[in-house]
Structure formats: C-alpha cells, structure tokens
C-alpha cells in the first residue's frame, strides 16, 4: 500500500495528499511534513554516501538532514552545526506568520559560507509549521510559480490552508512573484485567514549593504569555531582518513584558511599550458565557472562527453574516477530525483584558487574561457545547447555587479552604479591584456550567432576601454541585427556615437562635430521609437532573456546628453553658435560668419534641436515627478540635473525679473525654470524653489492664461497658486472666482489628460463626509484611471507612482497638502536629520507615524474587501487604490490617509478601525 506524503496544517495537524496534487508541482521541490518517515533501513549505505558527499562540498539535500536527525536522536552523532545567525533567521521567518499577505525574508551569504545549508536547515526545522518548498533554479515564468505556491497553500481545502515557506535564489523575481501570487489568489476568489507565503530569498553577495538581514560571512565566531572543532573530532572517529577529502567541511573548520586552500589545490600546480590532459582541462573549466558564477555546474553527461574525447573505453567510468588526481577537488551530486546529476568544484574558494594557480602556470583565464566556449559550443550544432549552461556563460561574460557606495545623506552603504563589465572580463583586462578580453567576447559573439548580448558587451568594451569607435560601431550594429526590436540593445549604438562625439578633439571643425552628433541623435531617436513600440526585453539586470515591464527611456536621455555635448562643443569653437542654438538668429543668416556654407546641410537638425530638447525635458519632468524607480529607490540625480542644465542652455540667457511681465518674457521664464507643463510646475516643489520664485511662476501662468484662456493654462495657473499657498505665500488678489468656474465647468473625460482630472478631483473633493451631488465621484475616478492608461501607463509601468497631494485639515485650498510639505514636517520634527531616510520610505510609511504629519491630515474611513479598499463617503463605497497591497488581505473596517497620484486617489497607512465599545450611559440613552 502506497504511503501518501503529508502536508502540515496551520493548526498543527497533517493532511495526506493524493498524486494529482503532487503531480501539479513541476517547478517546486516540496518538502513534506513526514519526509522520509518510515524509510527503508537498507538506505543506510546511501545515507552514508550522501553525508560524505555533503562534507566534501556538495549542496545539502533533504536526505542529509533526515539522516543527521536520526543519528542525533539515536545518540550515534550530533546535529549539523548551525551558524550563529540561524536562530535569528528562524525568528524572522516565524514573525512573518503574524503579518498578512506575502512577506520576504532575505538571507545574504558570501559564496561558500554555508548560506544554502542554513536556509535548507530552516525549512527542515519548520516543515511541520509551514508548507515548505524550494524553487531551485532561476525561473522567468513567475505566473506558473505563483500558481504552484497557491496550489500548495490551498491543498486540502479551506479548513486546511497553511502558509508556504518558499526558498528561492533569484532575488530579481521577488516583486513579480508576489504580484502574481496575489493575482492568482484574486482570480480564484480564495479567502485567506493567514499569510499565503513567506519568501526566503537566499542571496549570494561578496559584500553587503548595511541592513538588518542575516549575513553569513566567510569568517567564524569563537562560538562557531568551537562547534566546528568538536564536530571534526566526531567525523575523525567516524570516517578516519576520509576526512582529508572533506574540503567543504574542512575549509569552514579552518576558518576559511588560505593555507588550507593552497594545500588542497597543490595538485593544480602540475598543470601547464604545454601539458593539459582532458581531465586537467575539465578541472580548469569547472574552476573558472564556479569562481565567477556561484552555484554553477556542469551536467555529469557533459563532463563524460568531454572526457570521452580522449578514449571512449572509459565511458562507463564515473567522472570522479576519471578525474584521477583532481577527483578530490570536485563533487558530483543530484539535487532531486527529477534532475540530472551535476558536477562542480568542492568549494568556491577552491575554484578561485585553482583559477589563480592555473594562471601562474600559463593557463590564463582567457585561455580557459576560449577553450570552454570552443568545446561546449558543439551542442549548438544539434540545437541542444543546455539553457542552464547558456545562462552560466552569459553571467560569466556579461553580468555586471553593482558597486557599493556611501550615501552622503544617510551615512549608510547603498547600491551604487553597475560595474562596466563582468567580473571575469574585468579580471582578464587587469591581469592579462585588454586584447584578451576582446578575444573572449569575440569568440562568444561568433559561437552564438543569434545572441545579441555578447556583441553588445564587445561593442561596449571597444568604446569604453579601447576608445576604438569603428569596431565598436560594427559590433553594436551586429547586436542590433540579432534583436532588431530590442531598444535596450539598440541603446549601445547610440552610446558608441555619443562617446565618439565626446572624444572629439580641438582640431575637429563644426561640420565634423555635427556629423558625429547627427549619427548619435539618429541612433537614440530610433531607440526611443523601439521603446515606444513596446515588447522590450530587459537586459539591464542579470542579462536573462525576459520580457520587460520597464519602459526604456535611455533613448530620450541619450538625446539630451548628445545635445548638451553638441552645445558645449560648438559654442566653444565659436560664440555665434549660442545665438543659433537658442534660435535668436536663423542658421542660414550666420553661415558666412561661421565660414562654412556646407554647414547648411545640417539646417533641419540644428533648427529642431531647441524644440526637441524642450520636449525631452518636459517628458522627464513628468517621468520623474509623477513616478520613481520603485517604492524603495529614487532615480539617479544626474538624470534630472543634466536634463535641467541642457534645457537651460538651449533656453538662452536667464530672463530679467524686473519690469512688467510680458507674454514672451513669461514663456522665457517658464522655460528657464522648466515649469512649462503641469508636471514642471509640480516639480518646483521637489527642486525646492523659493516662495518668491514660485510666486513669480504663478504670475507668469496667470499672465499667459489671461491671454490664451486655455484649459491647460488655467490648470497650470491654479496649480502654481496652490503650491505657492503650500509654502505660505500670500497674493493681493485671490483667484477664487476662477477656481469656482473651473470646478463648475464641463468635467474632464478619459480623452482629457490626467493632469486635468487630478486638479478637478482635488478642487471638487467633498468636504468631510459630505457627498458632492453635482458629480459622480466614482465615475470621475474611473475616468481619471482611463486617462492615465492612455497617457502614461506605457511609460510608468513597473514604476512607483509618487503621491503628489494629500487631503488635509482646513477649508478650500488649505486642504490640499503637497507631499514635500509633509516631508518637511517630518524632517523638522527629527531636528533636521533623517539618517535612515524614513522621510521618503513609502514602503513602510514611517512618515505617517509622525505626530506633526498626522495632525496636518484627515483620517478617512473605509472597508477592505475582495482584496480591494473602498472609501466610505455619504453612504457610498468607492473603490480606490492602496499604497501597500499587503494591507488588503484581511477584510475589515479601516481608516487611512487619502493621497493622490497621477492615476487617482490612494489610501495610505491603512489601519484596522477600532470600534468603540458603547458605555452604559450610551445604552441607557
């Protein structure tokens, strides 16, 4: 009779699952609550071999933990060593059971420090509390993963639900996975009474940003060292001399001793460039791969194929036996029954040291990389190149790590810009020759004729490191040909032309400068066109081939950078160009003065520059004001700074602030201060303009509106007036009549821009809980949502929409509080310092815990139901957005602060509403 595996329930019980449930899990390796219970005693030999393999350096498997637990309970052994952060990690996971929805726990670990073992140990210990599973490989289809997570959560029916504890190694899919889990829950109308999942993200990092996460380092504490010494005695008694091969254990027991690692790798010194049998070459392949791509491996079948090149007579012999003197340095393992056996070096530090030793013997990194590519490319001949191996190769040659930098404001270490190239390419460049980096990337580019990422990296190396723009252009074009619809790939050609322009010397004339600029502008405009058409594939993160939700605005910014360069280069050659580029004089009128009539061929380009720069500046004003990179991360400051500087140069000299305002002067001032649009006016608050300057901008818009009477101009005037009032400005005349006229006019519909909707909603928002009978509030919000989708959804997809205004206490316009006013209140209350950057932490909403901020705002009431939040107003329930989706899991009455993004109203700081218990006198009355 088949024994059915069991899953834990939230109440501490078990349910036994049928095969149809088990068969649903194709991506998850589920750890059952009764895993290996009642196993066959004949497994003893298998358990012993698996334990030996683990101590040698193979990744742990569930059988390791089961066997270890049995030995400890029988008194024949002790439990695996738990490093000092283990209990903290378990506490963090357990604490997440008290939170709604989906939570994330991150475990950071230096490669080879035992992070994967710690994470799996946590799952093993908690398998009777959670429903545990591992997502072993990087999966781009998070929709399918989410479905399996929800299936595991609901297995057994509503009364038997239990939170899933999912271990995964790919940090980049966390956000998408959480969204897809929630979507799957919504689609299936599942009622949850507990958290659906805790995602345990096991992240390999050589260096770590300062934060509260557990971080395992390659260094033992005194307590850990004592435990390892005691364990060594136990293993000595059990295994005798075999322990000498237990490199995985010994490296940790010696506190990652360089001396031990050097001794273990001595056999590599027997290799040389002239004498390299296949087993030595395979050791070199594995060393290079494991040194630069943590967690990488080769399939056992691939290794056997390679070794058979020497003689097929040994095809039946295992890889380890065929490796002879190198066999102690490698491990062969199988993570679960569904996967093929894999081969890797015994430890990342052994891989790293072997790679270094081989280089001293003339077997360089570039030599090994080329050899590796030339051999394993043969799979492509049959169209069977393993996807996992291709991913490892891409990571090794093209994945760029992020630098760590110190944030001057908070004093904390934060993620900086990306390295220019992958770690391997940088090491080859520094320890060999730049030409060798080129050679390796050329081989990869030629061996994979369909792949755009290798020629893209090669083009970047040519223009960044070698300043060789012709071959850079050739490889950038080749990358584009391989993926002609990908705007991220197209960006490289624009960067090549931009850097060629930047390198222009003093001897170049204006015609040569313009010719180079024209090529760069055309490349960036084509990139922008591709981005507008959508269906992009993002390579900005880990170079994995995946469809991107991120709108690529590099084309627009590249255009700004080129125009900025062009302006400086031309004006430096002849001051007359300043009048041409700012359109004070026509291009044709000064050709004679410039001394080159052939320049006229660039007339169209030059004539359009100022207008195009203005459009791009207005795009970034909206892009950076209405949204930001993510709820946790701001956009780099250089985007807004360079855009602003470029726009000011093409706008011309600073306008005079004296005398009466005339329409041309008003327009010039607004252009100069980048306040020509609704978003531009809003951005004045983020740019920290003074009260006087904002009043001046208000007067400019008033003058322009008085002439044009257009809806957009009156909206900009009213907005500027509201912002000025937020800063405490006073005006001799109030535009109250104009505001009333705006409110009572024809309401905007989805064909009007969302800016019109935002202002109309803000001005017409009902006071307190009274409904405004003159319009349907719910319909207005829906119309605004449709307007946003038409105007901005394409650009802001995947970005966080910033709160712009909040409804505060007071009457009329005094109720409208800009976000920066709240941030200043928070900063003032913290005595001008905000070391933890809590002021702008919209993920945790710290700002709403400040008494000064709470005193300025109104609390609204509503209800959470069906995974949405509804505002209650005048006996109606109106659905609005929530700042934090995790607030929507539990149906209940709530209160919240009401903010507005460019998409519509949003509930912030959603709190369960505490109902007042009636007192006796209330009942008697």
N, C-alpha and C positions, 0 to 999 in steps of 0.2 A: 504493500500500500504506500502510495506516494505521500511523503511528508510535505505539507504546504508551508512555505515561509510565512512569517508573521510580521506585521507592522504594528508599531506602538500606537496607542490612542492617547488623547490628551488627559484622560482620567487615569492613566497608568495601566490600562489593560492592553489586550492584543486582539488583532483580527487576523485571520488567516486568508491569504489572497489566492485567488484562482489564477490559472495560467493566462487567461485573457487579459488580466490586469498586468501581470508580469511581462507579457509579450509586448505591451504598449511602450515599454521603456527601451528605446533604441539608442538614446543619447546619454541616459543617466545610468550609472552603475549604482544600483540601490543597495544599501547596507540594511539588511533585515534585522529586526529586534532579536531574532533567535538564530542569527548566522552561525553555522557550524555546530549548533547544539545537536547532540546525538550523532556526531560524525563517526565514521568507521575508524576503529582503533588502528587499522592497518595503515592509516595515513601518517603514522609516526615517522617513517623514513622521509616521506615527502615534507612533513613539517620541519624536520631537521635540516633538510637541504635548503628549504626556503629561508630558514633562520640564518644559516651560513651565508646565503646569498645576500641577505639584508645587511649583515655585519660587514660583508665585503664591499657594499656600496650600492646595491640595487635599491630602487624605491620600495617602500614598505607595501605590503598587501594585507588584506583582511585576515588571511590565514596566520600571518606573523603575530598579529595582536591576539588572536584566539589562542594560538599555541602558547604564547607568553603568559596569558592569563591563566591557562590550565596549569602550567608549570608553577606559577606563583601560588595558586590555590592548593597544589599538591605538595608544596614545600621543596620542590626539586630545583627551583630557580627563583629569581626576583623579577619584578616588573621592569619593563623598559624604562630607561631614565627619562624623566620629564624635566625639561629645562625650566628655568625659573619663571618664565612668562606664561607657563601652561595654565596655572590656576587663574591668573588674570584673564586669559583668553576665554576659559570656560565661564567665568563670571560675566564677561561681556556678552557672550552668547546667551546665557541664561537670562540676563537682564533684558534682552531684546524680546523675550516672550511677554513682557509686560507692555510692550509698545504695539500699537495697531499696525496693520498692513504688512509691509515688507521692509526689513531692516538689513543693514550691511555691517559686517564686522570685517576689518582688514587686518591681516597678519602679514607684516613685512619681514623678509628674511634675506640675508645675504646668501647667495648660492652656496650650497654645501654646509649650511649651518644647522640643518635639521628642521627647517620650516615645514616641509611637506609631511614629515613624520609627526610633528606636533599637531598639525591640522587634522591628520587622519586619526591620531590618538584621541583628539577631542570628539570626533564623530563616533569613534568606537565607544568611548565612555558615555556618550549621550544618546546612543541608539535606542534606548528604552524610554527616552524622554521625547526625542524628536523623531521624525522620519528622515533618515539620513541618506544622502546620495552624493556622488561625485560626478562632476562634468569634467572628464579628464582632459579632453582636447579643446583647442580653441574652435568654437562653432560660430559661424556668422549668422545662422538661421535661429535667431533668438525666439522667434514665434513658436517654433517646434519645441524648443527647450521649455518655454513658458507653459505650453500645453502639457508637457510631461510633468512639470512641477505641480501644476494644478491637479492633474490626474492623481499624483501621489498624495497630495493634500486631502483630496476628497475620497480616496479609496475606502470603501466600507460604508459609504453613505454619510448623511449629515450628522448623525449622532456619533460618528466615529472619526471625525476630522482630526487632523493633528498637524502642527507646524512642521514644515520641511526645513531641514538644515542642509543647504547645498554648498558643497565645496567646489570652487572653480578657480582657475589660474589666470583667466583673461580679464584683467581689470577694465578693459575698454568696453566690454559688453554690459557692464552693470546697469547703466541707466536704461538702455534699450530693453534689457531683460526685465527690469522692474516694471516698465511701462507695459510690456507685453503680458506679464503675469496679471496685472490689474485689468487689462483689456479682456483677457481670457475669462477672468472672474466675472466681469460685467456681462460679457456675451452669454455666459452660461447661467446668469442670474443666480449665482451661488451666494447664499447668506453665510457670512463668516462670523464666528463668535470668538475668534482668536487670530493671531498673526498667521498669515499664509506661509511666509517663508523668511528665514534668516539666511542671507547670502554670505558665506565665509570666503572672502577673496584672499587667496594666498599669493602674495605678490613678491617676486624676486627683485631685490634692489641692492645695488652695491653701496649706495648712500641713501640716507633717508631724510626727508624734511622733518623738522621738529613738529611732532604732534603726539597725541596720547595713545596711538596704536601700539600694540606689541611689536617689537622689532628684534628679531633674533640676529645676533652678530656672530662673526667667527672669532669669538672670544668667550672663554668660560669664566664664570664667577668662582670664588673659592668653594662655595657650596656645590656647584656643578662639578668642579674638578674632583672633589672628594667622592661624589657619587660615581663618576667615571672610573676612578681608581679602584673602588670596591667592585664595580662591575667587571673590570679587567681580571681581577683575581678569580671571579666566578667563571669567566669564559676560559681562562687558562686551565682551570681544573676540568672543564667540560670538553674543550677542544684541543688542548695541548699545543703543538707547534702550528696547527692550522691557523691559530690566531695571528700569525705573522702575515697572513694574506687578507686579514680583515681591515683593509685600508679605510673603509668608510667609518668604522668604529675607532680605529687607532688614530686617525687624523684628529678626531674630536677629543679623544682621551689625552693626546699630547698637546691639547690646546692649540691645534692647527699649526703645529711646529713646522717651520720651514726646513729644519734639519731632517725631520722625519720624511717630509715630502720629497726632499732631494734624494734621500737614501732610497725611497721607494721607486724613484724614477731613474735610478742609475743605469738600468738596462738600456734605456733610450740612447745613452752615450755610445752604444755600439753601432748606431746607425750613422750613415754618411750619405752624401749625395751620390757617391760612386757605387755604394753597395746598399741597395734597398730592396730586399725581397718583398713579396706582396704583403706578408704579414706586417712588415715594418711600415709599408705604405698605408695599410689599413689602420694601424695604430696612429699614424700621423693624421689621417682623415678624421678619426674619432676625436683625437685631441683637439684639432682645430675647431671642429664643430661644437664640442662640449665647452671649449674655452670661451667661445664667442656667442653661443646660443644656449643659455641654461635650459636644461630639460630636454635637449635634443637627443636624437638617437638615430641609428640605422637599423633597419629590419634585419633579422638574422638571415633571411633569404638573400638580401642584398649583399651581406658580407660573404656568404657562402659562394654566391655567384662570382664575386670578385676573387676570392681565394682559389676558385676552380680554374682561373686563368692560367695558373701555374701547372696544375695537374688535376684532372677530373677523378683520378684514382682515390682522392681523399674526400670526395663529395659527401660520403656518408659519415664523416667525422665531424664532431661539433666544432663550432667556431673557436671556443676557448682552447680545445685541444690542438687545433691547427695553428693557433697563435704562438705556441711554444713559449719562449722566454717572456713574451708580452702578455701571457694569459692572466697573470696576477693583476694587471693594470685595468682589465676590462671586466664587465659583468653582463650576463645575459639574463633577461627577466621577461615575464609575461604579466601584464597588469590585471587582466581579467580573461575569462575564457573566450570572449568574443574577439580578442585582438591577437595579432601575430606576435611572436617573441621578438624582443628588441635587444639591441646591443649598445652599450655606452661605456665611457671610461668610468672607473670606480668612484671618482670624485672630481668635481670641477677644478679643485686646486691641483690635482694630478694632471688633468688635461692642460691646464695653464702652464704648469712647469714643464711638461713634455714638449709643448709647443715652443717654449723658450729654449730648451736644451737642443731641440732639433735645429733651431735657427743657428745656434753656435756651431753645429756640425755641417752647416751649409745647406740644410733642408729648410729653406725660408718659408714664411707664411704664404707669400705669393706663389711660391713653387708648389706648395701643398694644395693651395686653393685651385690653381690651374689644373693640377693633376686630378683633383677631386672632380672638377667640372668636366674635364675631358672624359673621365671614365663613366661617371653616373649619367652623363647625357645620353648614353646608349638607350636608356629607357624611352627616350623621346622618339627613337626610330620606330617603336612599336605603338606609340601613342599611349604608353602606360607609365609615364613618369609619375612616381608617387606624389600625391598632393602634399603630404606631410613633409617630404624631403624638399619639395619646391619651396614650401614655407620657410623651412630652416635656411635654405640657400638665400632666400630674399632677406630674411632677418640678418644673416651674416654679412651680406654685402650692401644692403640698403637701409636697414633700420637705424634711425638716428635717435640717440638717447637725449633726454632733456638735462640741461645743466642745472646745478643748484646755485642759487644766488641769495644774497641777504637783502631782505626788504628794508629800505631805509626808514620807512614809516613805522613798521611794527617791530623791527629788530629781529624778525624771525626768518628762518631759511624758507625760501619758496621756490617753486618750479620756475626756472628761467627759460631762455631760448634753447632751441634744439642744437645739438652738435651739427657741424656742417656735413659730416659723413658718418657711416657706421664705424663702430669701434675697430673692426678689422681693417677697414680701409685707412683709418687714421693711424693705426699701428704700423701698417705697411709703409705708409708715407713717412712716418717719423723714424722707423728703424731700418728701412731699406732705401728705396728711391721713389720719388713721385711717379716715375715711369712705370714702376711695378704695380702701383695702384691702378694706373690706366690699363695696364696689360690684363690684370684680373677682371676688371669691369668690361673690357673688350671681349674677352673670352666668354663671359656670361652673356653679353649682348648678342654675340654671334651664335652661341649654343642654344639660346632660347629666342628664335626669330619672331615669335609672336608677342613676347613680353615687353611692355613699354618701360618698366621700372629700371631695368639695368642700363639701357641707353640714356634714360633720364639722369641717373646718378653719374654716368660717364660725362654727359654734357656739363653737369654741374661742376665736376672735378676740373674739367678743362677750363671753364671760365673763372672759377673761384681760385683755384690753386695755380694753374699754369698760365692764366691770362691769355690763353690761346682761343681766340674767338671763332676762327673759321671751323676747326674741328668741333668746337662746342656747338656751333650752329648746325653742323651736319648731323650730329648725334641727337640734338634736340628735335630736329625735323624728322629723324628716323623714329624717335619715340612717338611723335605725333601721328605718324603714318600707321603705327601699330595700334593706336587707340585714338582715332580722329575725333571722337565725340567727347573726350575727357578733357574738361577745362583745366583740371589740376596738372595734367601732363602738358597741356598747351602753355601753361604759365612759364615753363622752363625756357622756351624760345624767347619770350618777352624779356626774361631776366638776362639772357645772353646778350640781347641787343641793348638793354639798359646798361649793363656793365661795360659793354664796348663803348657806349656813349660816355660813361663816367670816366673811362680811361683816356678820353680824347686829350691830346697834348696841345701845347701852346701853338704849335705850327699848323694845326688844322684850321682851315678857313670856315666861314659861316656856312658855305654850301655843304661842306663835308659834315659839319655838325648837324645840319638839318636833315641830311640824307640818313645819318645814323638814327636820329630821333624819329624820323618817319617810319623806319622799319620797326622800331620798338613800339611806337604808337599803334601801328597796324597789328602787331602781334598781340598786344594787350586788348585791343578792341575785339579781335577775333576770340580771344579767351573769354571776354565779357559776353560775347554773343553765345558761345557754347554754354556758359553758366546760366544765361537766361533761358536757354532751351531745356535746361534741367537734365535729369537722368545721369547725374555725375557719379563717378566712382572715386571715393576719397582715398588718397594715399598720404594724407598729412600725418596720420598717426603711426600705425605699425606697418604700412605698406601692404596690408592684406587687401585682396580684391573684394571690395564690398560696396554696395550702393550707399551713397552718402545723403544724409538729410541736411548736410551743411551746405549753405549757398556759398559758392566761391566768389569772394569779392576781391581777389588778388589782382584781377584784371583792372578794376577801377583804381585800386591803389597804385598798381604799377604805372598806370597812365599818369596819375598825379606826380609820382616820383620822376618820371621822364620829363614832364612839363616843367617841374621845378628845376631839374638839371639843365634843361634847354634854356630856360630863362637866365640862369646864372652864367652859363657859358657864353651866350650871345651878348648879354649886357656887359660882360667882362671884356669882350672884344670891341664893343662899340656902344656907348651910352644911348645912341639913337634907337637901339633895339627896344629900350624900355618904352618909348612912346608908341612903337609899332605893336608890341605885345599887349599893352594896355589899351590899344585901339584909340589912342589920342590922335594918331595920324594914320593914314592908309598906307598899306605896304608899298603900293606902286609909287607913291609920292616921294619915297626916300631911297629908291633903288640907286639913283645916281650918287647920292651921298654915301651909300654903302659900297659903291664901286664895283658892283657885280650884277648886271642886268639878268644873268641866268638864274638868279635867286627867285625870279618871278614864278618859276615852275612850282615853288612851294607856297604860292599865294593862298590857295584854298586851305592848306594845312595851317598856315600862320593865322589866317583870318578867323578860323574856327576855334583856335586854342582857348581864348578867353572864355567864350561861351561854354565850351566843353569842360573846362576846369570848374566853372561855376556849377554846372550840372553835377559833376562828380562830388564837389564839396557839399552840395545840397543832399546828395544821396547819403554821404557819410554822416551828415548832421542827423538825418532820420535814423540811419542804421545804428549809430552809437548812442542816440538819445532815447529811442524807443526800445532798444534791446541791448543785451550784452552777451558775452560769450557763453556763460552758463550762470546758474544761480549762485555759484561759488567763485567764478572767475570773471574779472573785468577784461576788456580788450586792451592790448598793449597801448600805452600812451602815445607812442610815436605815430600811430595812425592819425589820431586827431591833430597832433602837433604839426606834422608835416603837411597835412591837408590844409590846415588853417594858414600856415606860412605861405604855401603855394598860392592859395586863393587871394591872400592879401597882396602878394606881389603882382599878380595879374589884375587885381582890382585897381592898382595905381596908388598914388601918394595918399597919406592919411588926410581925410577931409577936415576942413576947418569947422570948429564948433561955435564960431562967432557969427553974429548976424541972424537975420530971419531965415527960417527954413524954406528952401525952395524944393520942388519935386525932384529935380536932378540931384541936388545935394543930399536929399533924404535917401534916394536909392543908392547913392555912392556910400553913404554912411552905413546903411544896412548891409551892403555887400562887404564893406571893410570889416564889419563885426560879425560876418557870417550869420546874419539874422534876417535873411530874405525869405524864409519859409516859416511855417508853424513850428516845425522841429528845430529850426535855427533859433527861433525866439525862446523856445523851451530850453535849449542848450545853454542859453545865457546863464541859467542858474548853476549848471554844472561847471561852467567856466568861471564862476564866482565873479561875475561882473558887479561893479559897484551900483549903489542905488541911483546915483546921478546918471551913470551910463544907461541903465535900464530905463530910466525916465526919458532920456534922450531918444532911445529906440522907440519908446511908446509914442512920443511926439511925432517921430518920423512916420510911424504907421498911421497915426491919426491924420497927418497931412496927406499921405497917399490915398487913404480911404476916402477922404473928403473930395478927392478928385475923381477916383475910379468908381466908388460905391459898390465894388465887387464883394461877393460873399467871403472870398478867401482873405481879402484885405481887411474887412471888418473883423473877421475872426482873429487875425494876427494882432490887430489893434487891441481888441478886448483881452486877448491872452497876455499881451505885454502889460496891459493895465493891471490885470490880476496879479501877475508876477511882481510888478512894482509894489503893489499893496502888500504882498507877502513879505517884502523887505522893509516895509514901514514907510514907503513913500507917500507923500500927500500931493494932491493936484488941486489947482484952483477951481476946476470945473469937473464934476462927475459925469461920466457918460451913461448915467442910469437910464435915460430915455432910449439911448441907442441899444443898451443891453436888453431892455424890455422889448424893443422892436425885434431884436434878433431872436429872443425866446418865443415871441408870438408869430414869427414868420413861418413859412411852409417848412415843416420838419424835414430833415435830410432823409434820403433813402439810400439803398445799397449802391446806387450809382455815384453818390457824393463821396468825397474822400473821408476816411475815418477821423481825420482831424476835425472836420465839421461836426461829426457825430459826437466826438468827445466833448467839445465845447458846449454843444447843445445839451447833452446829458448833465454836465456839471452845473450849468446855469439853471436848468429846469428840475434838478433833483428835488424830490419832495422834502419839505421840512419835517423833521422828527419822523413821526409815523403816519403823517397825512398823505394820502394819495393825491396826485395832481390829475383831476378829472379831465383835463384838456388833452391828454395823450395817453396812449397805452405804453406803459413803461417796459413791459416785457417785449413788445413788438419793437420798440426803439433799440433795446439791447440786441435783439436778433438782427436787426438791420445793420447795426454797427458791426456785428460779427461778420456778416456777409461782406460789408465794405472792406473790413480788414483783410479778409481772404482774397478779395480782388486786388487790393493794393499792395499788401505786404507779406502775405503768407509765404510766398516763394522765397523772399529774402530772409525772413526771420525764422524759418523752420529750424528746429533744434536749438534756437537761441532762447534765452530767458527774456521775457517781456518785462521791462522795468516798470515799477509803479511810478506814475507821474504825479498824481494828486490823491489826496485823501479827503474825506468829508470830516470836517472838524466842528467844534462848537462855535457858536456865533450866528450871525444873521447874514443873509445875502452873500456877497463875495468873500466876507471874512470866514465863511465856512470852508472855502477851498484852500487847502494847505498843500503846498508843493513838497515833494519828498525831501528835498535838501533842507527845508526848514526843520523837519523832524530830525534829520541827521545832525543839524547844528545844535538842536536842543539836547540831544543825546551827548554830543561832544562837550557842550558847556557843563552838563551835569557831571561829566567824568573829568572835569578840570582841564579840558583841552587836550587830553591824551586818550588814545584808544589803541593800546598796544596789541590787542587781539583782533583788531579790525572788526569788532562786533557791530559797529555802526551800519555797515553795509552787508552784514551777514543775513541775507534774506532766507537762507535755508533753515536757520534756527530761529529767526525772527526775534533776536535779542532786543532789538530796538523797542519793541512793544512792551518790554518788561520795565522800561524806564518810566518813573512816575511823571516826569515832565512831559514825556511824549503822550502817555495815557491821558493826562489832564487836558491835552490840546484836542484830542479826538473824541468822536462819538462812538459808543458801542451800539451796534445793530444786532437785532435778533433774527434767528432763522432756524432752519432744521436741516440736518444731514439725513438723506435717504437715497436709496438706489445709487449709492456711490457718487452723489452729487450734493451740492449745497444750495439751499433755497433761501432767499431773503424774504422775510415776512414784513409786509408793508400794507397797511389798510386792508387787513383781512385777505390779502392775496399772498401767494408764494411765487416768487420769481427766481428762476434758476440763474445763478451767476458762476463765475469761475472761482477756484480755490487756489491760493498761492502754493499750498503744500498738499499734494494728493494724498499723503499719508493721513491727513485729517478726515478723510471721507469714508473710512472703512466701517465705522460704527454708527448706526442710525441713532440719532438723539437730537434733542433741542440744544441749540448752540448760540453763542454770541461771538461777535467778531468786529474788527475794524474794516471799514469799506474804503478800498483804494481803487484807482482806475489806471489801466494800461491803455495802449493804443487799440486793444481789442475790445475793451469794455470793463465793467465793474468786476472787482476781485475781492474775495474775502481773505483777510489777513488775521493771523493769530486766532484761529478758530478754537474756542474753548467750550467745553460742556457747560451748559447753563444749569446752575444750581437752583433748583426750585425752592422757594421759601416755604418752610413748614408753617401753616396757619397757627397763630396763637389763639388761646382760649377766647379772648375778648373778640377776635375776628369772627369766631364761630357763633358766639352769643349774639353779636350784632346782626 
